[in-house]
Amino acid sequence: MRNTRGGVGEGVFVKADLGYMRVAGGDGRTNVVSILLEPSLTLGNFSTAFTGFVMIDNDSLVNSASLFKLDDEMFFYIEPGYTFTENFGFGLPIEFHAADLADKNDNAMWLVPTFYVYPFENVQWWIWGQVVKYIAEGKDNAFGLGSEIIVNY
């Protein structure tokens, strides 16, 4: 059985990462800690995936995310999904993004309905639409469409 994100199997899976870096910033050096937690649950044809990421510093750096070529200092993501067959699935990712934790005006909520196709073994095709609602007043919503093909070898 394949879950909507391409994983195989049933049950609870958890991935966690912790990162630390001491970098130059402001008038001296600062500590930057990143935490990533990715649990998922698959029961029959239903699945739920979650990702939580936060980068913690003492704000002596303007935006730590740019040090690591990341778009966000914090984001949370949950995706309930359903697998229709071994070749087709659907998920509804709901995301919260904060590019710079010190600036609340760059926060955004994303809704990204995604259709998953598994045409061959080790091949995934993701097709999605996207709506972005910015938290800051007066900022227009954003919309997008996309597709991604993932090949594992």
N, C-alpha and C positions, 0 to 999 in steps of 0.2 A: 504494500500500500504506500502510495506517495502522497505527502502533504502538499499544500498549495505552493510552498517555497521550494519544492523539489526534493525535500528530504524523504527518506524511506524509513518506515517503521512506525510503531505506535508507542506512546508513552510520553514521559517528561524528559526534556533535555535542557541542560543549563551550560552556558559558556560565560565565563567572567574573565576580564582582563584588568590589570592595574598597571598604570604607567607612572613614572617619575622622571622629571628632568629639572636640573638646576641651570637656569639661563640668565644672561645679562639682561637687565631691564631697569629703567629709571636711573637712579643714582648708584645702583649696585647690582646684586644678583637676587633672583627670586626663585622660589620653588613652584613648580607646576606639577600637579597630580591629575591624572585622567583615570576615570573609572568607567568601565563598560560592562553591562550585564545583559545577557541575551537568553532568557528562558523561553522554551516553547513547549506546547502541549498538543499532542495528537491523539484523538479518540475516534476510531473509525474513519469516516470521511471528513470529520470536522477537525480543524486545527486552529491554534492561536499562537502567534509569535509576538514577542515583546522585545524591544531594545531600549535600554536607558543608557545615556552617555552624558557625562558631565566632566568638564575640565575646571579644576580649582586652582586659582592663583590668588595673590594678594592685590591684584589690580595695579601693580606697578608697571605691568606691560599693558599696552593699549588693547590688544586683542590676542590672547595666547593661541587661538585657533589658527591664525595666520602663520605662526611658527611651524606648525605641523601640516600646513597646506590643507586645513579643514575649513569647512564653511560655517561650522557651529561650535560654540563653547558648550552648548547643552542641547540635547534633543531626546524626546521620548516618542516611541512608536509602538503601536499595537495593531496587529492585523488578524482579525478573525477570517477564516477561510473555509472553503468547502471544495473537496475533490470529487468531481462528477464521475470520472473514469480514470484509468491509468494514464490517459493522454490529455485530460482537460481538468482545469481547476480555476477557481475564482477567489480572490482575496480583496478585502477592503481596508487598506492601510490608512490609519488615522495618526497624524504626526504633529508634534509641537516642536518648533525650532527656535533657538535663541542664538543668534550669531555672536553677540557680545553680551555677556551677562550684566555688564554695567550699563547697557543701553536697552531699556525696555521697549523702545520704539522700533526695534528691528525684529521683534518676536512675531511668529506667524504660525497659523494652524494650516495643515495640509490634509486634503482628502484625495486619495489616489486609488480609485478602483482599478484592479489589475486582473487580467485574464492570463492564465498560464497554459501553455501548450507544450507537450512533451512528444515531439514527432518521432524521435529515435532515442535509443539508449544513450545517455550522457549528453543529450541536447535539450535545452530549455529555451522557449521563446516567450518573453514577457511582453504584453501589450497593455498600456495604461493610459488613462486620462488623469488630469490633475487640476484641482482647484486650490489656490492658495489665498487664505484670508489673513491679511496683515492686521496686527493688533492696533497699530498706530492709527489714529483718526485721520481721515483725509487721504489715506493711501489706497489706491485702487487694487482690487483683487487681481490675481494673476491666474492664467489658465495655460495648460500644456497638454500635449499628447506625446507619447513616446513608445519606443520598442527597444528590446534588448535581446540578443541571442547569446546564450551561454553554452559553451562547449567544454566539457571536462574530458581530458585525455591524460 
